[in-house]
Amino acid sequence: MVKEELVILQKKVGMLRVEGKYKEAIENCYELIENGKQLKDYKALLVAYMNLAASYYCIGDMEATFNSIESHKQICDKHGDAEDILGSYNVLFLLYDYNKDLDMAKKTLDKSIALGKKLNKYNIISNAYANYSHIYQLEEDYEQALEMANMGLEMAKLHKPVTPILELRVKLNIAKALIELGNFEVSKSLIEEMINDSILDSFIREKTQCYHLQGVFYYKQQLYVKAFESFSQSKILVESYKDLYLLKDIQKQRSKLAELMGDINLAYNIQKEYIALLSDISKSELELVAIKLQIKHSMTLMEKKANTDYLTGIYNRSYMETTVNGFLKQAHKDNERIICMVFDLDGFKSINDEYGHLFGDEVIKQVSEACSSMLRENDIFARFGGDEFVIILKGMTLENGEKKAEQILNIVRNLNILNDGKRIPITISIGITDNLTCAAMYFNELFNVADLRLYKAKNSGRNCVCAVN
């Protein structure tokens, strides 16, 4: 993939997420990550992990959301700019807010505000203050909620170009705080101003919130008929974009108001609607569970594909190196022995030249299958490249490792591989070592010693095991 294609893929993941196609967005994010790593395009990786976090958040997979944010942070710390860091704060806030970890949510907002001021990102600062107001309302500290919302409005007015919807979103928080503080005169004026603002013709969600807030305003003053009318208007609006959870809240309010108004028939009909809505929510949640399972299945397949050799189905070089480095790190702490065998096919170039590459591929597959049958479940077997293979054994003495190598040598020697009815003899040469003998701390150190012994086995006549320098 070239840089231009990578840019197209970045736009694609963002569009898929915005359209609510979270499964496709996540799968494309992983493709973007894979190609971004290959091209060392850190901006592409940051875009991928940010969209991955947002997509996982939307399907309710909080663990995957947090892991994606952590991956974003690791890259951001080394290669990101200030705007990338600012973006990560926004997603982190959503996560802490979802988990009701309000202390961490506040700390994240503090960082967002401080960095936003350095970058003169007044829209981000305004949004952060609005979120602060939201938190204080959860804590029922309405004075602080009002103060934060007013600061958010000041920041929204500093944003260029002028963005009326940014100001309106903050005014919603101001009106909420005023209602809870019992300031009905000012809150009424503010709500009417917002509802009559033509900007809402283009922002249906915010229009819904305004009518919902108006319903709360009337309810607090026991004006139940007017409150019911406002909630009914918000119901009509929210049904157009199917926010089932907000609709659930609205229906609860309408049902309660119908009872307070003494209209039993109305209350009964709303209850029937409410029950049907709960069924829709249940189906929606099941769909999200299904999406999560599909994604996990897809990710498992992708991970397996990324870690295995396409021809043989055993592990590939990348997985081997990463895994064995982890083994060796732990083995150093525990003084544990890790045995490494490196082998390749004797005269494999001649086999390819005489019988063709397709037959050579078949030889490699049959050799790998035969060797796999000799190994334990926790042994690591990988194709290192071409006709070269690596086997890693844990919890075994070097002497028993040599015995295992002789068994592998023997099973390959006895393979019955035919070409046009004629048996083609196949042999291998093996080099073997262990981490304690060569004081290896990393895979490449362990591999290099075993590889040198492999070439010593070649020079000793092939079809043998070498375990000495």
Beta strands, then each sheet from edge to edge (+ up, - down):
strand 1: 338-345
strand 2: 380-385
strand 3: 388-394
strand 4: 418-419
strand 5: 422-423
strand 6: 428-434
strand 7: 465-466
sheet 1: 2+ 3- 1+ 6- 7-
sheet 2: 4+ 5-
end
